[in-house]
Amino acid sequence: MVITLKSYLARLREEESGRPEIERRAVPSIDELARAAKVNRVTLSNIANNRIALLNLRVCSRLIAELRGRGFATTASDVLIYEEH
């Protein structure tokens, strides 16, 4: 499994920058997302940079819920993909 949260947030930023300013949604930084989802900033940084061996599904659910609450149609497949090694 590969965590793609960092690239997903970058893609959201790019998509939002192409929208008319009045329609743009704020894409949270890792720090903002960590605070809002009640996840330690260092933990979320490690998750975003794919430096973990285990991912707590409750944490992943909170991250997705926070992004959905900000108006993004985030799903698990946006932040996590399967790759064979």
C-alpha positions in Angstrom: 0.0 0.0 0.0 1.2 3.5 -0.8 -0.2 6.6 0.9 -0.9 9.3 -1.6 -2.2 12.0 0.7 0.6 14.5 -0.1 0.1 14.2 -3.9 -3.6 14.3 -3.4 -3.4 17.6 -1.5 -1.1 19.0 -4.2 -3.6 18.0 -6.9 -6.4 19.7 -5.0 -4.3 22.9 -4.7 -3.7 22.8 -8.5 -7.4 22.2 -9.3 -8.5 24.9 -6.9 -6.0 27.4 -8.4 -7.7 27.0 -11.8 -11.2 27.9 -10.4 -12.5 31.4 -10.3 -11.3 33.0 -7.1 -14.8 33.3 -5.7 -15.4 29.5 -6.1 -12.0 28.4 -4.6 -12.0 26.2 -1.6 -9.1 26.4 0.8 -6.9 23.2 0.7 -5.4 22.7 4.1 -1.8 22.3 4.8 -0.5 19.3 6.6 -0.4 21.3 9.9 -4.0 22.6 9.4 -5.3 19.1 8.5 -3.5 17.6 11.5 -5.1 20.2 13.9 -8.5 19.8 12.4 -8.5 16.0 12.4 -6.9 15.8 15.8 -3.8 14.0 14.6 -0.3 14.8 15.8 1.5 17.0 13.2 4.6 14.7 13.1 2.4 11.6 12.7 0.5 13.2 9.8 3.7 14.4 8.2 5.0 10.8 8.4 1.8 9.5 6.9 1.9 12.1 4.1 5.5 11.3 3.3 4.8 7.5 3.3 7.1 6.9 6.2 4.9 4.5 8.2 4.5 0.8 8.2 1.0 0.8 9.7 -1.9 3.1 9.1 -4.6 3.5 11.7 -8.0 3.3 9.8 -9.6 5.7 12.3 -6.9 8.3 11.6 -7.5 7.8 7.9 -11.2 8.1 8.3 -10.8 11.4 10.3 -8.6 12.8 7.5 -11.1 11.9 4.8 -14.0 13.3 6.9 -12.2 16.6 7.5 -11.5 17.0 3.7 -15.1 16.1 2.9 -16.2 18.6 5.5 -14.3 21.2 3.5 -16.2 20.4 0.4 -13.8 17.9 -1.3 -15.2 14.5 -2.5 -12.3 12.6 -0.9 -12.4 8.8 -0.9 -10.0 6.2 0.5 -8.6 5.7 -3.0 -7.6 9.3 -3.2 -5.2 8.9 -0.2 -4.2 5.3 -0.4 -3.4 3.0 -3.4 -2.3 -0.6 -3.7 1.0 -1.4 -5.3 2.7 -4.8 -5.4 6.3 -4.9 -4.3 
